Amino acid sequence: MATAPWTITNRSAAGSAATASQAAPAGAGTTKTNTIVRLRSLFATLQGVAAGTDQLVVRDGASGTGTIIWQGDLIVAVNGGAIVQMSDLDLRASLGNALTVEFVNGVSSNRECVSAAGDFIPVGHPMYSV
C-alpha cells in the first residue's frame, strides 16, 4: 500500500538548470522499513528568449550523479517554450536512494521549472498499483 504522498518543485534562475529531489524515507533500508520513493507524475517547462535544447532526466539518486532511469530532450525556439507533462508513472528509486528530477545543463537566458509528485511504497510493491 502506498503511503505519504510528496511533491517537489524548483524554478531555476535564467540560464541555470532546475533540479528537485525527494529524499529517501527516514530509516529506509533498515529492518524497520523497506520503503522506497516512487514518482507518479512529472511536469517540466523550458521557456525564454534563447533557442536551445536541454535534457530532462529522472535519477535514482542524487543530483548529477544518480543513475538515469528516464530521460528526454526539451527543445525551445527563440521566444518560445516547451512542456513535458506526464502522469500515471511508476518510476522508482532504489532502496535508500533519493529520487531526483532535473535538467542537465540549463539554456542561456532561459528559465526551467520542474515539478513532480509521488509516494513512498514498500519494496516489491506491484507496478502501477495504488
N, C-alpha and C positions, 0 to 999 in steps of 0.2 A: 504494500500500500504506500502510495506517495505521501509525503508529508512536507510541511513547512515551505510553502511557495516563496520564491525570491524574485527580485527584479534588480537589474543593474543598468546603468546608463552613463555615458560620457560624451561630451561635446568638446571637440578639440579647438585650440586656438588656430587661427589661419595658418596654413602650411604645415601643421603638426598632425600626427596620426592619433585618432581616437582609440582608446582602449578601456575595457572594463572587465573586471574579474570577479567571480564568485568564489570565495574561499571554500575549501573542503569543510564538511561539517565537523564541529568540535568532537574530538575523540575518535575520528574516523580511523579505521584500521586496528583499533584495539578490540579486545574480546567483548567490550561493552557495546560497540556499534560497528557494523559494517555497512555504512551508508555512503552513497556517492552523489555527486552533483549531476543533474540531468537538465539539458537545455530543451525547452519545449517550443519557444518562439523567438524570432530574431527580426529586428528592424534596423536598417542602416541607411544612411544618406551620405552622399558626396556632392557638394554644390559650391559654386563660386564663379569667379571671373576667369580663371585659367583653365585651359583644356588640359586633360591629363587622365591617367589611369592609376588606380591603387588596388592592391589586393586586400580583400577582406578574408579573415581566417577565424576559425574556431579552434582553440588549442586545448589539449589535455595537459594542463599545467600552467606554468607562469608565463606572463607576457614576454614575447620574444624568444622563449626557449622551449616551451611545451610542444609536444608532438601535434602537428596539424591534423585535425580529424575532419575538417571541411574547409573548402576554400572557393573563392570566386573573385572575378575582377569587376570593378565598377569603372566605367568609362564616362567621362563628362566632357562636353563641348564647351567652348568659350561661353560664359554667362549661362551655363546650364546646370543640370542636376541629374543625379542617378539615385535610384532607390532599390533596396532589396527588402522584401517583406515575406517572411516565411512562418508558417505555423504548423502544428501537428508534427513537430520534430521529436526525435528521440536520440539526441547526441549525448554521450556520457563521458565524464572524466573517469580516470582510473581511481581506485581506492586511495584516499589520502591526497589526491591532487585537486587543485583549483580548476575551474573552467574559465577560459579567457576568450572574449570576443574582441577582435581588434583589426584595425587597418595596419598594414605593414610599414608604409613609408610616409604618407601624407602627400598632398599635392600643393605646390607653391600657391599661396594666396587663397586657397580653398578651405572650407570648413567640413569636417567629418563628424558624424554622430553615430553612435552605436547604442542600441537598447536591446535588452534580452530579458527573458523570463523563463523560469523553470521551477524545479522542485528537487527535493532530496529523496532518494529511493534506496531500498536495500540492494546490496549486491545480488545479482541473479534475478532481479525483478523482470517479469516478461516484457519484451519490447512492445512499445506503443500502448501499454495498459495504464490505466489511471491509478 
